[in-house]
Amino acid sequence: MSTILKVEALRVAIGALTPLSSVSFSLEKGETLGLVGESGSGKSLTAMAIMGLLPLIGGRITGGSVVFDGSDLTALPEPAYRKLRGGRIGLITQNPMTSLDPLKKVGSQIDVVARLHLGLDKSAARNRTVELLGELRIPEPASIYHLYPHQLSGGMKQRIVIAMALAADPDLLIADEPTTALDVTVQAQIIRLLSDLIRDRGLSMVLITHDMSVVAQACDKVVVMYAGTAVEYGTVAAIFDDPRHPYTKALIGCIPRGLAGAQRLKGIEGTVPSVAHYPQGCRFHPRCPRAEAICAAVSPPFIASRDGAAACHFAGAVG
């Protein structure tokens, strides 16, 4: 397998603050990698940095690299980035309710991507869109093509957003919390659909989520993020079998098990710190049940484990 995306020591600043630092991971062709963590951990900001969509005022990459198929995107001029974005890299946004233009038919919103990036004429783009809607298991795709977003359910809107991301035949998909606004049943359908698309089309995907159960279903590898940095990475099997960072272990502990109501749901005490108040040392130490004095004073190095590594002073002892 060859590497399609390699992020190394990525550092992002917005104004005087540095909300993202020391984020590294690699993704092979045909793989799905999960970026997981609570809200405020830096997952979506990582995606925006990869896509070149950081805030216009004050948002910038200040360190590290983002290498896509051999090219460092941090050195790419904006005109070249625009061709890549939506072309070879497709983005599935978090909320389909706000991602679609309410005044345009959904078919035309998919068409424009194929026409822009593939150079298709109007008729060819329409035929391609209808075929793509069918591939996404949308019934009567020729009829759906002519509907407006408000005429579709939430799950159907999300399929339209996925179709827009696929319209230019990308090599990489970045899916930012693609099931957040959907009910549980539809969430499962969308995750299965994305997994099938990755397999059938030979795509690669970065899947952003706060839900470790989604990671278990859909991903090959996982990067656990907390307070703007990566704290553990590895294969999904290794992470779930033997989590080495206390935060990773806590996230896995939050997965509901058994029958609804059979047990109290677990949570993680405390909250993710704001970017203006990241603590010294290990950023998780104020919430960590096994923190010691060194955790508050010294930033932990990554300690390798089976098929991964964790940034914890006690990674070799965490069980």
VOGU-3710 file (C-alpha; in Angstrom, 3 decimals, decimal comma):
1> mstilkveal> 0,000/0,000/0,000  1,161/3,542/-0,710  0,629/6,643/1,396  -2,044/9,057/0,117  -1,899/11,545/3,010  0,829/12,285/5,550  0,361/14,964/8,209  3,478/15,664/10,237  3,887/17,937/13,274  1,008/20,134/12,058
11> rvaigaltpl> 0,683/23,427/13,906  -2,104/25,962/13,322  -2,485/29,491/14,678  -5,534/31,723/14,715  -4,491/35,228/15,657  -2,268/35,041/18,720  -3,555/31,599/19,770  -2,300/28,156/18,742  -5,319/25,831/18,871  -3,551/22,955/17,077
21> ssvsfslekg> -0,043/21,587/17,555  1,981/18,400/17,109  -0,620/16,535/15,045  0,874/13,706/12,986  -0,633/10,734/11,142  -0,483/8,930/7,816  -3,188/7,346/5,679  -2,658/4,630/3,110  -4,670/4,258/-0,087  -7,868/2,325/0,581
31> etlglvgesg> -7,789/2,961/4,339  -10,124/4,855/6,648  -8,578/6,777/9,516  -10,653/8,097/12,391  -9,933/11,401/14,113  -11,729/11,082/17,428  -12,160/13,241/20,506  -14,593/15,501/22,318  -15,768/18,825/20,917  -12,900/21,298/21,119
41> sgksltamai> -10,195/18,687/20,605  -9,136/20,071/17,201  -10,579/17,432/14,866  -12,449/19,764/12,504  -9,632/22,307/12,575  -7,268/19,565/11,402  -9,635/18,854/8,507  -9,880/22,537/7,604  -6,071/22,795/7,602  -5,835/19,828/5,223
51> mgllpliggr> -8,462/21,381/2,937  -6,901/24,861/3,015  -10,053/26,291/4,582  -8,698/27,919/7,725  -10,375/31,166/8,823  -9,434/34,002/6,475  -8,651/36,374/9,334  -5,699/35,125/11,354  -5,895/31,441/10,405  -2,601/29,980/9,189
61> itggsvvfdg> -0,394/26,906/9,317  2,701/27,847/11,300  4,542/24,538/11,317  4,660/21,018/9,971  3,498/19,643/6,641  0,443/18,188/4,914  1,603/15,929/2,092  -1,088/14,666/-0,291  0,025/12,111/-2,884  3,597/13,382/-2,671
71> sdltalpepa> 2,872/17,145/-2,740  3,105/19,404/0,316  -0,184/21,289/0,391  1,173/23,939/2,759  3,275/25,282/-0,147  0,455/25,109/-2,713  -0,800/28,418/-4,209  -4,525/29,061/-3,779  -5,491/28,576/-7,485  -3,958/25,087/-7,430
81> yrklrggrig> -5,615/24,388/-4,064  -9,026/25,283/-5,516  -8,592/22,650/-8,239  -7,602/20,047/-5,673  -10,362/20,930/-3,188  -13,585/19,321/-4,362  -11,632/17,539/-7,083  -9,129/15,010/-5,797  -10,130/15,724/-2,185  -13,858/15,636/-1,398
91> litqnpmtsl> -15,398/17,087/1,770  -18,517/15,698/3,453  -19,697/18,438/5,762  -21,127/18,056/9,232  -24,639/19,415/8,794  -26,519/18,660/5,550  -29,281/21,028/6,632  -26,980/24,013/6,129  -24,638/22,623/3,458  -27,140/22,763/0,593
101> dplkkvgsqi> -28,450/25,859/-1,170  -32,194/25,930/-0,360  -32,960/27,837/-3,591  -31,415/25,316/-5,994  -32,480/21,818/-6,974  -30,208/19,185/-5,475  -29,280/17,727/-8,861  -27,881/21,005/-10,108  -25,809/21,373/-6,945  -24,126/18,035/-7,687
111> dvvarlhlgl> -23,779/18,814/-11,401  -21,720/21,931/-10,794  -18,958/19,909/-9,100  -18,615/17,514/-12,056  -18,744/20,365/-14,566  -16,112/22,385/-12,721  -13,627/19,614/-11,994  -14,251/17,112/-14,824  -15,167/19,539/-17,600  -18,457/17,781/-18,418
121> dksaarnrtv> -21,212/19,499/-20,386  -24,663/19,977/-18,880  -26,151/16,752/-20,283  -23,198/14,555/-19,329  -23,098/16,039/-15,816  -26,818/15,374/-15,337  -26,473/11,740/-16,456  -23,520/11,290/-14,144  -25,417/12,787/-11,207  -28,441/10,528/-11,693
131> ellgelripe> -26,139/7,497/-11,893  -24,342/8,596/-8,729  -27,616/9,060/-6,834  -28,540/5,499/-7,734  -25,156/4,276/-6,489  -25,944/5,981/-3,181  -29,110/3,856/-2,900  -31,466/6,771/-3,468  -34,792/5,517/-4,880  -36,027/7,076/-8,123
141> pasiyhlyph> -32,867/9,138/-8,609  -34,150/10,861/-11,751  -37,046/12,275/-9,727  -34,925/13,210/-6,702  -32,628/15,127/-9,066  -35,353/17,775/-9,541  -36,270/18,264/-5,872  -35,244/21,074/-3,528  -33,467/20,360/-0,199  -36,554/21,125/1,904
151> qlsggmkqri> -38,386/18,289/0,130  -35,915/15,693/1,411  -35,378/13,973/4,767  -32,208/14,518/6,789  -30,761/11,179/5,704  -31,514/11,915/2,056  -29,890/15,353/2,340  -26,764/13,707/3,735  -26,668/11,383/0,729  -26,835/14,444/-1,535
161> viamalaadp> -23,873/15,964/0,327  -21,975/12,684/-0,122  -22,834/12,733/-3,833  -21,379/16,257/-4,098  -18,169/15,032/-2,461  -17,953/12,094/-4,905  -18,981/13,952/-8,074  -15,411/14,642/-9,252  -14,080/11,135/-8,518  -11,821/12,111/-5,585
171> dlliadeptt> -9,004/9,988/-4,225  -9,579/11,132/-0,643  -12,728/11,896/1,328  -12,755/13,959/4,496  -15,986/13,307/6,394  -16,545/15,786/9,232  -19,020/14,269/11,717  -21,224/13,068/8,811  -23,925/11,580/11,062  -24,209/14,208/13,811
181> aldvtvqaqi> -27,562/15,667/12,733  -29,208/12,290/12,030  -31,141/9,834/14,156  -29,468/6,606/15,264  -30,967/4,363/12,586  -30,003/6,717/9,750  -26,538/7,184/11,270  -25,900/3,461/10,947  -27,099/3,494/7,320  -24,771/6,372/6,416
191> irllsdlird> -21,759/4,729/8,091  -22,435/1,461/6,211  -22,833/3,396/2,974  -19,525/5,220/3,437  -17,739/1,964/4,285  -19,120/0,329/1,140  -18,080/3,305/-1,002  -14,529/3,194/0,352  -14,296/-0,521/-0,430  -15,980/-0,446/-3,843
201> rglsmvlith> -14,269/2,691/-5,161  -10,871/2,106/-3,554  -11,006/5,486/-1,811  -9,259/6,691/1,323  -11,119/8,549/4,052  -10,453/10,649/7,130  -13,534/10,216/9,325  -13,989/12,819/12,062  -16,164/11,749/14,967  -16,601/11,995/18,730
211> dmsvvaqacd> -18,014/8,450/18,851  -15,630/5,553/19,440  -18,312/3,070/18,396  -18,328/4,673/14,912  -14,537/4,296/14,815  -14,873/0,613/15,672  -17,367/0,096/12,834  -15,750/2,055/10,039  -12,018/2,683/10,572  -8,725/0,880/10,065
221> kvvvmyagta> -6,635/3,304/12,110  -7,412/5,974/14,686  -5,846/9,165/16,013  -7,172/10,243/19,418  -7,079/14,021/19,876  -7,377/16,130/22,996  -7,072/19,909/23,463  -5,520/20,544/20,072  -2,997/17,721/19,969  -2,780/14,002/19,259
231> veygtvaaif> -2,477/11,846/22,387  -2,618/8,333/20,924  -2,608/6,660/17,535  -2,624/3,134/16,198  -4,665/0,466/14,476  -8,265/0,184/15,605  -7,656/-3,357/16,836  -4,696/-2,287/18,988  -6,442/0,788/20,383  -9,566/-1,106/21,435
241> ddprhpytka> -7,731/-4,186/22,684  -5,157/-2,282/24,723  -5,635/1,520/25,026  -2,499/3,090/26,484  -3,615/6,672/27,139  -6,090/7,339/29,991  -8,149/9,618/27,709  -8,487/6,896/25,076  -9,526/4,439/27,768  -12,105/6,937/29,055
251> ligciprgla> -13,572/7,461/25,565  -13,934/3,715/25,075  -15,573/3,513/28,491  -18,260/5,937/27,300  -19,542/3,492/24,658  -23,018/2,252/25,727  -23,125/-1,477/26,340  -25,971/-3,901/26,864  -29,658/-3,044/26,842  -30,793/0,560/27,090
261> gaqrlkgieg> -31,362/1,457/30,725  -29,527/-1,614/31,989  -26,612/0,440/33,287  -25,676/4,034/33,949  -23,872/5,662/31,050  -20,290/6,616/31,843  -18,861/10,071/31,257  -15,526/11,849/31,618  -15,371/14,301/34,493  -14,471/17,885/33,639
271> tvpsvahypq> -14,340/19,612/30,254  -11,867/20,155/27,437  -9,893/23,347/28,229  -10,235/26,369/25,964  -7,356/27,187/23,638  -6,542/30,252/25,744  -6,045/28,073/28,833  -4,288/24,900/27,709  -2,520/23,545/30,811  1,230/22,976/31,083
281> gcrfhprcpr> 2,593/19,465/30,806  0,071/16,851/29,702  -3,063/18,710/28,649  -5,278/15,941/30,013  -3,754/15,887/33,491  -6,445/18,041/35,228  -9,026/15,362/34,316  -6,822/12,287/34,553  -7,493/9,874/37,446  -3,876/8,740/37,572
291> aeaicaavsp> -2,042/12,070/37,109  1,130/12,668/39,110  3,358/15,711/39,608  5,348/15,076/36,427  2,147/15,249/34,355  1,550/18,886/35,301  5,156/19,903/34,639  6,445/17,974/31,614  4,814/17,357/28,232  4,889/13,568/27,745
301> pfiasrdgaa> 6,724/11,920/24,838  5,098/9,293/22,636  5,792/5,786/23,918  5,427/3,047/21,328  3,108/0,092/21,900  1,705/-2,642/19,700  0,778/-1,035/16,351  0,702/2,477/17,793  1,958/4,965/20,389  0,605/7,088/23,236
311> achfagavg> 1,750/10,422/24,668  1,603/9,483/28,348  4,379/9,295/30,931  2,889/5,988/32,104  1,851/4,500/28,741  3,834/1,387/29,463  1,794/0,812/32,626  -1,715/1,936/31,624  -4,052/-1,034/31,627
//
